[in-house]
Amino acid sequence: MNNAIETRRKHQVPILELTKPAKTGPDLHSNDFLSLCDDQDLRKLFLEKLHNSPRVFGVAGSRILGGNSSDHLDFELRMARFFEAPAALLFNSGYDANVAFWHSVPQDGDIIVLDELVHASSRDGMAISRASNSLYTFTHNSPESFEECVLRALKEHPSISRGKNTLFVAAEATYSMDGDFAPLPDIVRVVEKYVPKESAHILVDEAHSTGVFGPQGRGLVHLLGLQDRVHTVLHTFGKGRALTGAVFLTTPLIRRYIINYGRPFIYTTALPIALICGLNASFDYLEGPVGDYRRSELRRLCKYFRGVLEEALRHIPSSLLSLHDTPLPAGYPSDVVSPITPILTDYPNHLSDFLNSLGYETLGIPYPAVPKGEERVRISVHALNTEEELETLVARLIQWATMMQTAATNVHSGLVQSRL
């Protein structure tokens, strides 16, 4: 274990510790996209629901062993109605949900076509799936690569076209590291073009888009009008909902199968009633005018931040600071903008240390955590950030880049002088 830790240190991968936060600057790093975690009105609504609930503590068992309650079932019915889905199944976390689905649902002879950057939870489930030897990975967010993978998979597994097995697709609506969007319309189009209806199953993970996009925060699948063409959707509650847990929107058959075969569901104590109260409060809050306002403000601030940042970086060497130029996928409305902005730099740890010294809780993400040339510091804009906070962060980034340029010039001058 010590050798493994030292290997991380050798490669300049941050050695993470759980220390007491010493936050002094604005939150531009967490996934609290809608600024709910410290919202006093949401807190009041949550406490009212707690006060009115006959039970608030845990249920002392898994859902299938004494831990199932009317609160859990009523919330699942609410989720199915809200997301216009045939059925819903509640989980303690998005990680548990993905592992439960991918390890249990694919059967012998089934195949999985996955984006190369799907979350570790999906990969962990696939690794112990009956389809673990039939994984087809396509280039991140590439419709062309996806189509090639589907055609190759169908050729190598003719039972799919005969309706005997299933081709599963794994994608995320919004990817956490780059903040970019899956080409969902193209994915659906390709699947419907080549795969028999009874042999296709698309799963979209909305962990970083739920609450943020779509009518009343229903996510990108709804925003794009694909809710009747995507078979299973995962929504998590730890980012745009300020709590924890997750829900699958899926078919009654998949729901029943996971209840009986999904080990993370079977062997996990059910969520406490207090958390169900919190989830109901969060959904009530965001379904009203506050949700519409926060989503509108978040969209406005994300565009503002991107514009100020692009202008400021025009004369900064790309090795110090640069941005991804990622166009929206085909079929997306032009006003869709991501709250996640990766700041690319060859010196992620140095930049992160500089920002930390100023009160920003950023983390450098170096190689090999990301590919060479993709090292970065990740910034997340929130609905209640201010323009001044965003402008100050940009000024600090330019301050750091200027310091680095000055230091490099001084080193170069010293080398020249030493040779004279």
Phi, psi and chi 1 to 4 in degrees:
 res  aa     phi    psi   chi1   chi2   chi3   chi4
   1 MET       -  -41.1  -72.3 -175.2  -74.7      -
   2 ASN   -60.5  -39.0  -80.0  -28.9      -      -
   3 ASN   -63.4  -39.4  -71.9  -19.8      -      -
   4 ALA   -64.5  -43.2      -      -      -      -
   5 ILE   -63.1  -41.7  -66.1  -66.2      -      -
   6 GLU   -68.1  -31.4  -71.7  -53.8  -47.1      -
   7 THR   -63.9  -41.1  -62.0      -      -      -
   8 ARG   -59.7  -45.2  -71.9  178.2   69.2   99.9
   9 ARG   -62.7  -40.7 -161.7 -173.3  -46.9  -83.3
  10 LYS   -60.5  -38.3  177.9 -179.1  176.9 -177.9
  11 HIS   -89.2    9.7  -70.3  -70.1      -      -
  12 GLN    60.2   29.8  -64.6 -174.9  -43.2      -
  13 VAL   -83.1  128.8  177.8      -      -      -
  14 PRO   -55.0  135.0  -24.7   33.6      -      -
  15 ILE   -89.8  110.4  -53.0  -60.6      -      -
  16 LEU   -83.3  139.5  -55.0  178.2      -      -
  17 GLU  -132.0  153.9  -58.3  -74.2   -5.8      -
  18 LEU   -96.9   93.5  -61.3  178.6      -      -
  19 THR  -111.2  161.8   57.6      -      -      -
  20 LYS   -67.1  126.0 -172.9  174.6 -178.9  178.7
  21 PRO   -60.1  143.5  -20.3   31.9      -      -
  22 ALA  -125.5   48.3      -      -      -      -
  23 LYS   -67.9  130.6  176.6 -177.2  172.1 -176.0
  24 THR  -127.5  -22.5   57.4      -      -      -
  25 GLY   -96.3  177.3      -      -      -      -
  26 PRO   -68.9  154.1   25.2  -33.6      -      -
  27 ASP   -78.8  106.2 -177.2    0.4      -      -
  28 LEU  -129.1   27.4  -72.4  160.7      -      -
  29 HIS  -131.7  -27.8   66.3  -81.7      -      -
  30 SER   -81.2  176.3   79.6      -      -      -
  31 ASN   -95.4   19.6  -67.5  -42.9      -      -
  32 ASP   -80.4   63.1 -176.7   21.3      -      -
  33 PHE   -58.0  -34.6  -57.7  127.7      -      -
  34 LEU   -99.9   13.3  -63.4  177.6      -      -
  35 SER    54.8   50.2  -60.0      -      -      -
  36 LEU  -100.2  -23.0  -65.2  177.9      -      -
  37 CYS   -62.1  -29.1  -72.2      -      -      -
  38 ASP  -113.7   19.3  -65.3  -39.8      -      -
  39 ASP   -76.5  117.9 -171.3  -63.5      -      -
  40 GLN   -72.3  -32.2  -67.1  -55.9  -57.1      -
  41 ASP   -68.6  -39.7  -69.8  -29.4      -      -
  42 LEU   -65.8  -39.6  176.3   56.7      -      -
  43 ARG   -58.8  -45.1  179.8  178.9 -175.0  -88.4
  44 LYS   -62.0  -43.6 -179.6 -179.5  178.0 -179.0
  45 LEU   -63.0  -41.1 -179.1   58.5      -      -
  46 PHE   -62.1  -46.2  171.9   40.4      -      -
  47 LEU   -65.9  -33.5  -67.5  177.1      -      -
  48 GLU   -63.8  -42.7  -72.6  175.0   -3.0      -
  49 LYS   -66.7  -38.6  -71.3 -173.6  179.4  -66.0
  50 LEU   -60.5  -45.8  -82.1  180.0      -      -
  51 HIS   -61.5  -35.0  177.8   73.9      -      -
  52 ASN   -88.0   -6.4  -66.3  -32.5      -      -
  53 SER   -87.4  130.7  177.1      -      -      -
  54 PRO   -63.9  -30.0  -14.8   25.3      -      -
  55 ARG  -127.3  142.0  -58.3  174.3   65.0 -166.5
  56 VAL  -131.8  -18.0  -62.4      -      -      -
  57 PHE   -87.9 -165.3  -62.9  116.6      -      -
  58 GLY   -72.6  173.7      -      -      -      -
  59 VAL  -110.6    3.3  -72.1      -      -      -
  60 ALA    61.5   31.8      -      -      -      -
  61 GLY   177.6  167.5      -      -      -      -
  62 SER   -73.4  167.8   72.4      -      -      -
  63 ARG   -60.4  -28.6  -67.0  -77.4  -61.0  -80.2
  64 ILE   -98.2    3.4   62.3  171.2      -      -
  65 LEU  -136.8   65.9 -168.5   63.9      -      -
  66 GLY    84.9   -3.6      -      -      -      -
  67 GLY  -103.0    7.2      -      -      -      -
  68 ASN   -85.8  132.1 -167.2   36.3      -      -
  69 SER  -131.3  165.5   73.6      -      -      -
  70 SER   -63.8  -28.7   59.3      -      -      -
  71 ASP   -62.9  -45.1  -61.0   84.7      -      -
  72 HIS   -63.8  -46.6  -65.7   83.6      -      -
  73 LEU   -66.0  -41.3  -67.5  170.6      -      -
  74 ASP   -64.3  -37.8  -71.7  -14.1      -      -
  75 PHE   -67.6  -39.2 -176.4   72.8      -      -
  76 GLU   -62.7  -39.8  -72.9  173.5  -22.1      -
  77 LEU   -63.4  -39.0  -73.3  173.8      -      -
  78 ARG   -62.4  -42.9  176.5  178.7 -174.7  172.7
  79 MET   -64.2  -41.7  -67.2  -64.0   93.1      -
  80 ALA   -62.4  -42.3      -      -      -      -
  81 ARG   -68.0  -45.5  -71.8 -166.0  -62.5  -94.4
  82 PHE   -62.5  -43.8  178.7   73.9      -      -
  83 PHE   -92.5    6.1  -71.1  106.0      -      -
  84 GLU    54.4   50.7  -58.4  170.5  -16.9      -
  85 ALA  -117.0  155.2      -      -      -      -
  86 PRO   -65.3  -33.7  -19.1   30.7      -      -
  87 ALA  -157.2  161.5      -      -      -      -
  88 ALA  -140.1  147.7      -      -      -      -
  89 LEU  -137.1  124.8 -174.6   60.7      -      -
  90 LEU   -86.4  140.8 -173.6   61.4      -      -
  91 PHE  -129.9  161.2  -78.3   83.7      -      -
  92 ASN   -74.0  -22.9  -71.1   33.1      -      -
  93 SER  -160.9  161.8   71.5      -      -      -
  94 GLY   -64.6  -34.1      -      -      -      -
  95 TYR   -61.2  -50.5 -174.1   95.2      -      -
  96 ASP   -58.8  -41.0  -78.1   -8.3      -      -
  97 ALA   -63.2  -48.9      -      -      -      -
  98 ASN   -63.5  -43.3  -90.4  -31.2      -      -
  99 VAL   -62.4  -43.1  171.5      -      -      -
 100 ALA   -61.1  -44.9      -      -      -      -
 101 PHE   -66.2  -54.9 -176.5   97.8      -      -
 102 TRP   -73.3  -25.5  -70.6  115.4      -      -
 103 HIS   -81.6  -23.6   99.4   78.0      -      -
 104 SER  -109.8  -37.4   68.6      -      -      -
 105 VAL   -73.5  -49.3  174.3      -      -      -
 106 PRO   -60.9  134.5  -24.7   36.2      -      -
 107 GLN  -103.9  173.3  -53.6  -68.5  -57.5      -
 108 ASP   -55.3  130.3  -70.9  -30.1      -      -
 109 GLY    91.8  -11.5      -      -      -      -
 110 ASP   -78.9  162.5  -67.7  -15.1      -      -
 111 ILE  -132.1  158.3   60.5  176.4      -      -
 112 ILE  -126.9  124.8  -56.7  171.9      -      -
 113 VAL  -104.9  119.0 -179.5      -      -      -
 114 LEU  -131.2  145.3   63.3  145.6      -      -
 115 ASP   -65.3  141.3 -171.8  -70.1      -      -
 116 GLU   -63.2  -15.3   63.2 -179.8  -22.4      -
 117 LEU  -111.8   21.3  -63.8 -173.3      -      -
 118 VAL   -63.3  156.3  -66.4      -      -      -
 119 HIS   -61.9  153.5 -166.5  -96.5      -      -
 120 ALA   -57.0  -32.3      -      -      -      -
 121 SER   -63.7  -39.9   56.6      -      -      -
 122 SER   -65.4  -45.1  -64.5      -      -      -
 123 ARG   -63.2  -39.1  -72.4 -172.7  171.9  -85.6
 124 ASP   -63.8  -39.2  -73.3   -7.0      -      -
 125 GLY   -67.1  -41.9      -      -      -      -
 126 MET   -64.2  -32.9  -66.6  171.9 -168.9      -
 127 ALA   -63.1  -25.2      -      -      -      -
 128 ILE  -113.8   19.6   53.6  174.4      -      -
 129 SER   -86.6  157.9  164.7      -      -      -
 130 ARG   -67.4  -12.7  -81.3  164.7  -72.3 -162.1
 131 ALA  -102.8   17.8      -      -      -      -
 132 SER   -61.6  -24.1   60.5      -      -      -
 133 ASN   -96.4    9.2  -67.1  -38.1      -      -
 134 SER  -130.3   52.8  -60.0      -      -      -
 135 LEU  -101.7  130.9  -55.9 -178.9      -      -
 136 TYR  -119.9  112.9  -68.5   79.1      -      -
 137 THR  -100.0  127.5  -56.9      -      -      -
 138 PHE  -106.9  154.4   63.5   92.8      -      -
 139 THR   -57.4  137.0  -56.9      -      -      -
 140 HIS   -49.9  122.2  177.3   55.7      -      -
 141 ASN    57.8   24.2  -80.7   -9.2      -      -
 142 SER  -100.1  109.2  168.5      -      -      -
 143 PRO   -59.4  -36.3  -23.3   34.1      -      -
 144 GLU   -65.6  -45.8  -65.0   77.5   17.7      -
 145 SER   -65.5  -38.0  177.4      -      -      -
 146 PHE   -61.8  -46.5  174.9   70.4      -      -
 147 GLU   -62.3  -41.6 -175.3  168.4    3.2      -
 148 GLU   -61.9  -41.0 -175.1  -83.4  -32.5      -
 149 CYS   -64.2  -43.6  -90.9      -      -      -
 150 VAL   -62.2  -45.5  167.9      -      -      -
 151 LEU   -64.4  -40.5  -68.9  173.9      -      -
 152 ARG   -66.2  -41.9  178.6  159.3   50.3   90.1
 153 ALA   -63.4  -41.5      -      -      -      -
 154 LEU   -65.7  -37.4  -68.9  173.6      -      -
 155 LYS   -66.2  -39.9 -178.7  178.7  179.7 -179.6
 156 GLU   -83.4  -14.1  -65.3  174.5    1.5      -
 157 HIS  -132.0   75.8  -62.5  -95.0      -      -
 158 PRO   -62.5  -17.0   19.2  -31.3      -      -
 159 SER   -65.4  -21.9   60.8      -      -      -
 160 ILE   -65.6  -49.5  -56.5  -69.0      -      -
 161 SER   -66.0  -24.4  -63.5      -      -      -
 162 ARG   -84.6   -0.9  -66.1 -161.4  -59.2  -93.7
 163 GLY    79.4   14.6      -      -      -      -
 164 LYS   -90.9  -23.2  -58.7  -63.8 -175.6 -177.9
 165 ASN  -137.2  176.4  -73.0  105.5      -      -
 166 THR  -118.9  138.0  -59.1      -      -      -
 167 LEU   -99.4  113.3 -177.4  147.9      -      -
 168 PHE   -94.2  147.3  -71.0   88.9      -      -
 169 VAL  -123.4  134.0  176.2      -      -      -
 170 ALA  -120.1  120.6      -      -      -      -
 171 ALA  -147.6  161.5      -      -      -      -
 172 GLU  -114.4  139.0  -62.9  178.7   26.4      -
 173 ALA   -62.4  -47.3      -      -      -      -
 174 THR  -129.2  131.6  -53.0      -      -      -
 175 TYR   -93.9  136.0  -73.5   85.8      -      -
 176 SER   -70.6  -31.0   64.0      -      -      -
 177 MET   -84.8  -39.3 -160.1   55.8   66.0      -
 178 ASP  -101.8  -15.6  -72.9  -26.0      -      -
 179 GLY    69.2   18.4      -      -      -      -
 180 ASP   -93.8  170.5   51.3   -8.8      -      -
 181 PHE  -113.8  142.7  -56.0  107.5      -      -
 182 ALA   -70.7  145.5      -      -      -      -
 183 PRO   -77.0   65.3   30.6  -35.2      -      -
 184 LEU   -58.7  -43.4  -64.5  178.9      -      -
 185 PRO   -59.3  -39.1  -25.8   36.6      -      -
 186 ASP   -69.7  -38.0  -77.9  -36.2      -      -
 187 ILE   -61.3  -47.2  -73.4  173.6      -      -
 188 VAL   -63.1  -42.2  170.7      -      -      -
 189 ARG   -60.6  -46.2  174.0 -174.6   57.5   79.3
 190 VAL   -64.4  -45.2  168.0      -      -      -
 191 VAL   -61.8  -45.5  169.1      -      -      -
 192 GLU   -68.2  -25.9  -68.6  179.1  -14.5      -
 193 LYS   -75.0  -39.0  179.9  178.1  179.8  179.6
 194 TYR  -111.0  -25.1  -65.3  110.8      -      -
 195 VAL  -106.3  129.5 -174.8      -      -      -
 196 PRO   -55.3  143.5  -23.6   32.7      -      -
 197 LYS   -53.7  -41.7 -174.9  176.2 -178.3  179.5
 198 GLU   -74.8   -8.0   68.1  -85.0   12.1      -
 199 SER  -110.4    7.5  -63.5      -      -      -
 200 ALA  -113.8  142.0      -      -      -      -
 201 HIS  -150.0  110.5 -163.3  105.5      -      -
 202 ILE  -100.9  128.3  -58.0  170.1      -      -
 203 LEU  -115.2  126.5 -173.0  153.5      -      -
 204 VAL  -117.4  126.0  175.7      -      -      -
 205 ASP   -92.5  115.6 -175.3  -23.9      -      -
 206 GLU  -102.5   27.6  -65.6 -113.6   32.4      -
 207 ALA   -54.0  -40.5      -      -      -      -
 208 HIS  -100.1    7.5  -71.1   84.0      -      -
 209 SER  -124.0  -15.4   48.5      -      -      -
 210 THR   -65.9  138.8 -173.5      -      -      -
 211 GLY    84.5  -28.8      -      -      -      -
 212 VAL   -90.6  -37.8  175.0      -      -      -
 213 PHE  -120.1  162.2  -58.6  103.1      -      -
 214 GLY    84.0  167.4      -      -      -      -
 215 PRO   -61.7  123.2   20.8  -31.2      -      -
 216 GLN    55.8   26.6  -65.4 -177.8  -59.1      -
 217 GLY    78.4   26.5      -      -      -      -
 218 ARG   -74.3   -8.9  -73.0 -179.9  173.3   87.1
 219 GLY   105.3  177.0      -      -      -      -
 220 LEU   -72.8  -32.5  -76.2  170.0      -      -
 221 VAL   -58.8  -42.7  169.3      -      -      -
 222 HIS   -71.6  -40.6  -94.9   75.8      -      -
 223 LEU   -57.6  -37.7  178.9   66.5      -      -
 224 LEU   -87.5   -0.3  -62.1  168.7      -      -
 225 GLY    70.2   29.9      -      -      -      -
 226 LEU  -105.1    9.8  -59.6  174.0      -      -
 227 GLN   -62.6  -24.6   61.2  -92.1   28.9      -
 228 ASP   -93.5    0.6  -65.1  -33.4      -      -
 229 ARG  -120.7   -6.8  -60.8  163.2   69.6 -171.6
 230 VAL  -105.2  128.4  171.1      -      -      -
 231 HIS   -79.2  -38.3  -53.2   85.5      -      -
 232 THR  -138.7  135.1  -64.0      -      -      -
 233 VAL  -128.7  135.4 -179.4      -      -      -
 234 LEU  -105.5  125.4  174.2   66.2      -      -
 235 HIS  -115.9  130.1  -72.0  -91.1      -      -
 236 THR  -108.9  160.8   64.9      -      -      -
 237 PHE  -114.7    9.3  -53.1  135.5      -      -
 238 GLY   -93.8   -1.9      -      -      -      -
 239 LYS  -118.9  -80.4  -59.8  171.3  178.2   68.8
 240 GLY   -77.9    3.7      -      -      -      -
 241 ARG  -120.7   -5.2  -59.1  -74.9  178.6 -175.5
 242 ALA    70.0   16.6      -      -      -      -
 243 LEU  -132.8 -135.4  -75.0  149.5      -      -
 244 THR  -151.4  168.0 -170.3      -      -      -
 245 GLY   108.1  179.1      -      -      -      -
 246 ALA  -161.3  162.8      -      -      -      -
 247 VAL  -141.1  136.4   67.4      -      -      -
 248 PHE   -92.5  132.0  -94.8  134.8      -      -
 249 LEU  -102.2  116.4  -68.2  -45.3      -      -
 250 THR  -156.7 -164.4 -171.1      -      -      -
 251 THR   -87.8  157.7   66.6      -      -      -
 252 PRO   -58.0  -34.5  -27.0   36.2      -      -
 253 LEU   -66.0  -47.2  175.3   59.7      -      -
 254 ILE   -62.3  -42.5  -65.2  -68.1      -      -
 255 ARG   -57.3  -49.6 -178.8 -179.2 -171.9  -86.6
 256 ARG   -63.2  -38.7 -173.9  178.3  -58.4  115.7
 257 TYR   -65.8  -44.5 -170.0   86.2      -      -
 258 ILE   -65.6  -38.0  -66.4  176.3      -      -
 259 ILE   -56.9  -35.6  -71.1  171.0      -      -
 260 ASN   -93.1  -22.9  -74.3  -84.3      -      -
 261 TYR  -127.6  -10.2  -69.6   96.4      -      -
 262 GLY   -83.2  101.4      -      -      -      -
 263 ARG   -59.2  -40.6  -64.0  171.3   74.5   87.7
 264 PRO   -61.8  -27.6  -25.5   36.4      -      -
 265 PHE   -77.8  -44.2 -179.8   86.1      -      -
 266 ILE   -66.2  -41.3  -64.7  168.7      -      -
 267 TYR  -105.2   25.0  -62.7  107.2      -      -
 268 THR  -121.0  132.5  -61.5      -      -      -
 269 THR   -59.6  136.2  -61.4      -      -      -
 270 ALA   -64.6  156.7      -      -      -      -
 271 LEU   -59.5  142.4  -69.9  171.1      -      -
 272 PRO   -67.8  156.4   25.0  -33.5      -      -
 273 ILE   -60.9  -35.1  -56.2  -59.5      -      -
 274 ALA   -57.3  -37.6      -      -      -      -
 275 LEU   -71.1  -35.4 -171.8   57.8      -      -
 276 ILE   -62.6  -39.3  -55.1  -62.7      -      -
 277 CYS   -60.3  -43.6  -69.1      -      -      -
 278 GLY   -63.6  -40.8      -      -      -      -
 279 LEU   -65.5  -41.8  -71.0  170.3      -      -
 280 ASN   -62.9  -38.9  -82.5  -48.9      -      -
 281 ALA   -63.6  -43.6      -      -      -      -
 282 SER   -62.9  -44.9  178.9      -      -      -
 283 PHE   -67.4  -41.1  -86.4   85.2      -      -
 284 ASP   -56.0  -45.6  -73.7   -8.2      -      -
 285 TYR   -64.4  -46.4 -162.0   56.3      -      -
 286 LEU   -80.5  -16.7  -71.1  179.8      -      -
 287 GLU   -77.0  -14.8  -75.2  177.6   38.5      -
 288 GLY   -92.2 -167.2      -      -      -      -
 289 PRO   -63.0  -27.3   19.1  -30.8      -      -
 290 VAL   -60.7  -42.7  171.4      -      -      -
 291 GLY   -61.6  -45.4      -      -      -      -
 292 ASP   -62.0  -41.5  -68.9  -23.4      -      -
 293 TYR   -65.8  -44.5  172.7   75.8      -      -
 294 ARG   -64.0  -42.1  -64.0  -77.4  175.0   92.7
 295 ARG   -64.7  -38.8  -78.1 -176.7  -74.4  -86.9
 296 SER   -66.0  -43.4  175.2      -      -      -
 297 GLU   -65.8  -40.8  -84.9  -62.3  -79.0      -
 298 LEU   -60.8  -45.1  178.2   61.1      -      -
 299 ARG   -61.4  -43.6 -174.1  165.2   57.1 -111.8
 300 ARG   -64.0  -44.7 -178.2 -175.5   69.8   81.8
 301 LEU   -69.7  -35.3  -71.6  169.5      -      -
 302 CYS   -62.9  -43.3  -71.5      -      -      -
 303 LYS   -64.8  -41.4  -69.2  179.6  179.2  178.3
 304 TYR   -63.1  -47.1 -179.6   78.4      -      -
 305 PHE   -60.7  -44.8  177.8   60.3      -      -
 306 ARG   -62.2  -41.9 -176.6   79.2 -176.7 -162.4
 307 GLY   -65.7  -45.3      -      -      -      -
 308 VAL   -63.7  -41.5  171.3      -      -      -
 309 LEU   -67.0  -45.1 -168.4   53.9      -      -
 310 GLU   -60.3  -42.5  -73.4  177.3  -12.6      -
 311 GLU   -64.5  -41.5  178.9   62.8   27.0      -
 312 ALA   -68.4  -28.9      -      -      -      -
 313 LEU   -89.6    1.2  -62.0 -173.9      -      -
 314 ARG   -56.9  -34.4  -74.1  176.8   57.5 -167.8
 315 HIS  -113.0   18.7  -56.0  -64.5      -      -
 316 ILE  -101.8  132.0  -59.7  -63.7      -      -
 317 PRO   -56.6  138.3  -23.7   33.1      -      -
 318 SER   -65.0  -22.6   60.2      -      -      -
 319 SER   -67.3  -23.9   60.6      -      -      -
 320 LEU   -90.0  -52.6  -69.4  176.5      -      -
 321 LEU  -146.9  131.3  -63.4  171.4      -      -
 322 SER  -157.1  169.3   65.2      -      -      -
 323 LEU  -124.4  152.1  -60.8  172.9      -      -
 324 HIS   -70.8  140.1  -89.7  -51.3      -      -
 325 ASP  -105.6   90.7 -177.1   17.5      -      -
 326 THR  -113.8  106.3  -53.2      -      -      -
 327 PRO   -68.8  155.3   25.5  -33.2      -      -
 328 LEU   -65.7  143.5  -77.9  173.7      -      -
 329 PRO   -64.5  158.7  -19.1   31.1      -      -
 330 ALA   -59.0  138.1      -      -      -      -
 331 GLY    92.5   -3.7      -      -      -      -
 332 TYR   -89.2  141.8  -86.0   65.9      -      -
 333 PRO   -61.1  146.2  -21.1   31.6      -      -
 334 SER   -67.8  -17.6   60.2      -      -      -
 335 ASP   -92.7    6.5   62.8  -14.1      -      -
 336 VAL   -74.1  125.7  171.3      -      -      -
 337 VAL  -140.2  141.0   58.5      -      -      -
 338 SER   -85.0  141.2  176.4      -      -      -
 339 PRO   -78.2   -7.4   28.3  -33.8      -      -
 340 ILE  -103.1  125.8  -60.0  167.7      -      -
 341 THR  -126.8  112.6  -59.9      -      -      -
 342 PRO   -80.9  127.3   26.8  -28.8      -      -
 343 ILE   -95.9  105.6  -50.0  -67.9      -      -
 344 LEU   -78.5  138.5  -55.9 -175.5      -      -
 345 THR  -160.4  147.7  175.2      -      -      -
 346 ASP   -75.8   -6.7  -72.4   -5.4      -      -
 347 TYR  -129.8   60.5  -49.6   95.5      -      -
 348 PRO   -63.8  -39.7   24.1  -34.4      -      -
 349 ASN   -70.9  -38.0  -67.1  -25.6      -      -
 350 HIS   -65.5  -43.7 -168.1  -76.5      -      -
 351 LEU   -64.8  -42.5  173.9   56.5      -      -
 352 SER   -62.2  -43.0  179.1      -      -      -
 353 ASP   -61.0  -40.8  -70.7  -16.5      -      -
 354 PHE   -62.2  -46.9  173.7   77.9      -      -
 355 LEU   -67.2  -37.6  -67.6  174.2      -      -
 356 ASN   -59.3  -38.2  -68.8  163.2      -      -
 357 SER   -65.6  -17.9   71.4      -      -      -
 358 LEU  -101.2    5.3  -61.6  171.7      -      -
 359 GLY    99.8    0.8      -      -      -      -
 360 TYR   -88.4  129.4  -62.5   97.1      -      -
 361 GLU   -89.5   62.9  -70.6 -170.8   56.7      -
 362 THR   -93.9  161.1   55.2      -      -      -
 363 LEU  -131.1  126.6  178.0   67.8      -      -
 364 GLY   -70.4  139.1      -      -      -      -
 365 ILE  -121.1   93.5  -54.1  170.5      -      -
 366 PRO   -93.6  173.1   34.4  -32.3      -      -
 367 TYR   -65.5  140.6  171.0   83.5      -      -
 368 PRO   -94.1   10.6   34.2  -35.6      -      -
 369 ALA   -62.0  -30.2      -      -      -      -
 370 VAL  -132.4  161.2  -69.0      -      -      -
 371 PRO   -62.4  156.5  -21.5   32.3      -      -
 372 LYS   -57.1  138.2  -80.1 -172.1  178.0  -65.5
 373 GLY    86.2   -6.4      -      -      -      -
 374 GLU  -113.9   10.9  -63.8  -73.5  -44.9      -
 375 GLU   -59.3  144.3  -61.5   89.0  -13.3      -
 376 ARG  -160.1  169.7   82.5  -89.5  -50.4  -88.0
 377 VAL  -116.5  133.3  167.4      -      -      -
 378 ARG   -99.1  127.2  179.0  179.8  178.5  -88.1
 379 ILE  -114.0  136.0  -57.5  -61.9      -      -
 380 SER  -122.2  123.6  -65.7      -      -      -
 381 VAL   -86.8  145.1  176.3      -      -      -
 382 HIS  -121.2  158.3  -55.9  133.5      -      -
 383 ALA   -61.6  -30.7      -      -      -      -
 384 LEU  -106.3   14.8  -64.9 -172.6      -      -
 385 ASN   -64.2  162.4  -76.8  136.4      -      -
 386 THR  -111.8  159.6   65.5      -      -      -
 387 GLU   -59.1  -37.8  -69.2 -177.1    3.0      -
 388 GLU   -62.6  -40.2 -178.4 -178.6    5.2      -
 389 GLU   -62.6  -41.5  -71.2  172.6  -14.6      -
 390 LEU   -68.2  -41.6  -59.5  176.1      -      -
 391 GLU   -63.7  -39.4  -68.4  165.3   -0.5      -
 392 THR   -64.7  -41.8  -60.5      -      -      -
 393 LEU   -61.5  -43.9  173.4   62.0      -      -
 394 VAL   -61.0  -42.0  172.1      -      -      -
 395 ALA   -61.7  -38.8      -      -      -      -
 396 ARG   -67.0  -38.3  -64.4  -58.0 -167.4 -174.6
 397 LEU   -62.5  -43.6  -68.8  168.7      -      -
 398 ILE   -67.4  -37.1  -59.9  -54.0      -      -
 399 GLN   -58.7  -45.1  178.7 -173.4   -6.0      -
 400 TRP   -64.1  -44.6  173.6   82.5      -      -
 401 ALA   -62.9  -39.5      -      -      -      -
 402 THR   -64.5  -42.1  -57.6      -      -      -
 403 MET   -59.9  -42.5  -70.0  167.7   47.1      -
 404 MET   -66.2  -39.4  -66.3  -69.2  -76.7      -
 405 GLN   -65.6  -41.4  -72.6  177.6  -69.9      -
 406 THR   -64.0  -42.9  -58.8      -      -      -
 407 ALA   -62.8  -41.4      -      -      -      -
 408 ALA   -65.1  -38.9      -      -      -      -
 409 THR   -64.2  -42.1  -60.4      -      -      -
 410 ASN   -64.4  -40.5  -69.5  -20.6      -      -
 411 VAL   -63.5  -43.8  168.3      -      -      -
 412 HIS   -62.7  -43.2  177.8   72.4      -      -
 413 SER   -62.8  -39.4  -62.4      -      -      -
 414 GLY   -64.4  -38.2      -      -      -      -
 415 LEU   -65.9  -39.6  -70.5  173.5      -      -
 416 VAL   -64.6  -45.7  171.0      -      -      -
 417 GLN   -61.2  -37.6  -70.4  -65.3  -32.1      -
 418 SER   -68.2  -20.7   66.4      -      -      -
 419 ARG   -91.9  -10.1  -67.0  171.2 -178.1  168.1
 420 LEU   -83.0      -  -64.8  177.6      -      -
